[in-house]
C-alpha cells in the first residue's frame, strides 16, 4: 500500500585500478566511477530538481570480491538542494545491496549472507542472502533475499514532535519486525555493475508502548532493477 516513486537512471560506469589510501578499511583493487545521465522521476512536481542532477557521480572503491572500502558522491554545480538529496538517497539504495563473493571457490547452489548497516530515515541492520542458480562463463545468476531489522530496540518520542499529545508515550518499543523480499540478478565479472535483474523488499516494523498499549506500524518498500 501507499505511493511508490520510481527513479530511472541511465548511467555510464568506468573502472580503473585503485591507488592505495591509508584510510581504506579493506585493500581496494579498483575504483568504480558511475556517472548519471538524464534521470527521470515519476513525480512531475520534482522534475526540475531531478533534471538538475544530470552528471551526478558516485565513486566506489572496492576489492576483487566486491567489498566496498569508501564511497564518494559528487553533485554537479547546477544541482538544486532537493535534487542533490534525492539523488544521494536513490544511489545509496543501490550501494546498500552489495554483491560480495566469498573467499572460497563457489559453484551452482552455493549460498552465503552479507551483513550490513543501512542508513536513511532510520538505521537498519540488513542481511542479504545470495544463492548461485547458474554460472555461464563470466556470468553468474544469483537469487537474492533481503532481511532487515531496526538497529535500536525503541524509539524516543520528543515532546515537540508533530502529532504528539499528552497521551503519547515517551518511548515506543519494537514489538516485531519482518521483511518480505524476492529477486534475482545477473552479475558479469567483466562489468562494473549487475547487468540484469530486479530485487524488491518490504520491511514492516511494529512499535508499541504507553498505558493504552499504542501500536505504530511502519512499512517501507524498496526495489532496485538493472536493465
C-alpha positions, 0 to 999 in steps of 0.5 A: 500500500501507499505511493511508490516513486520510481527513479530511472537512471541511465548511467555510464560506469568506468573502472580503473585500478585503485591507488592505495589510501591509508584510510581504506578499511579493506585493500581496494583493487579498483575504483568504480566511477558511475556517472548519471545521465538524464534521470527521470522521476515519476513525480512531475512536481520534482522534475526540475530538481531531478533534471538538475542532477544530470552528471551526478557521480558516485565513486566506489572503491572496492576489492576483487570480491566486491567489498566496498572500502569508501564511497564518494558522491559528487553533485554537479554545480547546477544541482538544486538542494532537493535534487542533490538529496534525492539523488544521494538517497536513490544511489545509496539504495543501490550501494546498500545491496552489495554483491560480495563473493566469498573467499572460497571457490563457489559453484551452482547452489552455493549460498552465503549472507552479507551483513550490513548497516543501512542508513536513511530515515532510520538505521537498519541492520540488513542481511542479504542472502545470495544463492548461485542458480547458474554460472555461464562463463563470466556470468553468474545468476544469483537469487537474492533475499533481503532481511532487515531489522531496526538497529535500536530496540525503541524509539524516543518520542520528543515532546515537540514532535508533530502529532504528539499529545499528552497521551503519547508515550515517551518511548515506543518499543519494537514489538516485531519486525519482518521483511518480505523480499524476492529477486534475482540478478545477473552479475558479469565479472567483466562489468562494473555493475549487475547487468540484469535483474530486479530485487524488491523488499518490504520491511514492516516494523511494529512499535508499541508502548504507553498505558493504552498499549499504542501500536505504530506500524511502519512499512517501507518498500524498496526495489532496485532493477538493472536493465 
